Amino acid sequence: MPILREWRAEIRRAQSDEYVEYIRTTGLADYRNTPGNLGAMIAVHDIDQERTEVVTLSLWSSWDAIRAFAGEPPDQARYYPHDEQYLLTRPDKVKHYEAFGELLAIESSPPRR
């Protein structure tokens, strides 16, 4: 059964487009290059004039695949060198869910704001 990995944080709204591109070239690329990854995406939601919530969702074939990406323990969040210039929150943990159903393969760019 596939496993869905969810990470959430808040960033500065003014940096939203820049952060999405940064994550597409770091986190999402690393997800997709890890054997056992079945897909990944980033979603954003403006909370108010100053903050945007960011969610990354990745789908995995097994706990071993998640560990290959995240290390031990598998529910630890993984961060990148330039994250600190964007993040207002920095959770230590992520959530995992048993996943049911299927996703269609899509490639998209974020809509222009």
N, C-alpha and C positions, 0 to 999 in steps of 0.2 A: 504494500500500500504506500503510495507517495506521501511525503511529508512536506507541509508548507511551513516555511520559515518567515517570520514577520519581525521586522525591525522598525521602530518609530523614533523620531526625534523632532525637535523644532529648530528652525533656522531663521535668519533675518529675511523678511519678505523681499527686500530689495535685491537679495542675492539668489533668489529662487532659480532663475534660469541658468545662472552660472553654476550653481550647485548641482542641478540636474545633469548638466553636461559633465561635470567633474565625476559624479557617481556613475554615469554611463561608461566612462573611460577607466574607472578604477573598480568599484564594487561590482557593478553588473558584469563587466568584462571578466573579473576574477570568478564570479559565480559561474558564468558560462564556460569558462576554461577548466573548471573542476570536474573530473569524471563523476558521473552520477547526477549532475545538475540537469534538470528537465526544463528549465526556463526561469526567467527573472524579469522583474519590472520595478519601476519607481513610480510612485504617485505622490502628488502634492495637493494640499488643501490650505488656502489662506485662512488663518484663524482670525486675524484682525489686521490693522494697518501696518503693524510691525513684524508679525510672526507668521510663518508658514509651517504647517506640519508636513513632514516627509515620511513616507512609508516605503520600505523596500519589501517586496514579496519574492521569494524564490521557492522553487519546487524541486524536491530531491527524491532520488530513488531509494535512499536508505540512510540510516544513522551514520554508517561508515562514510558515506559521501559527504554528509554534513561535517563530520569530524575532519575530513580531509581539507575542508574549507576553513572551518572555525577553530579547530583544535579542541582541546579539552578544557573545561567541559563544553559540550556542544551548544549549550544555551548561552555561552558568552558572546557578547557583541564583538565584532571585529572592526577596527578603525584604521584609517589611512592617515599619512603624514599631514595632509593639509586640512583635515576635518575640523581641527580646532578653529580655523579662521571663519568657518561657516556656522558651526553648531552652537545653539543656545542651551540645548540639553544633550546629555551624553549618557544614555542608559547603559548599564552594565550587562543587562540581559536582553535576550530576544524571546519570542514565543514560538512554539512549534505546534502544529495541528495535523491530525490525520486528514488527508485530502481525499475527496471523492469526486467523481465526474471527470471531465476533461476540459482542456483549454485548446483553443485554436491557435495556431502559430501566427503571431502578428509582429510586425516591425513598425514602429511609429516614432515620430518626432513629437515633442510636446507642442500643444497648440500655442499660437502667438497670443500674448496677453495684450 
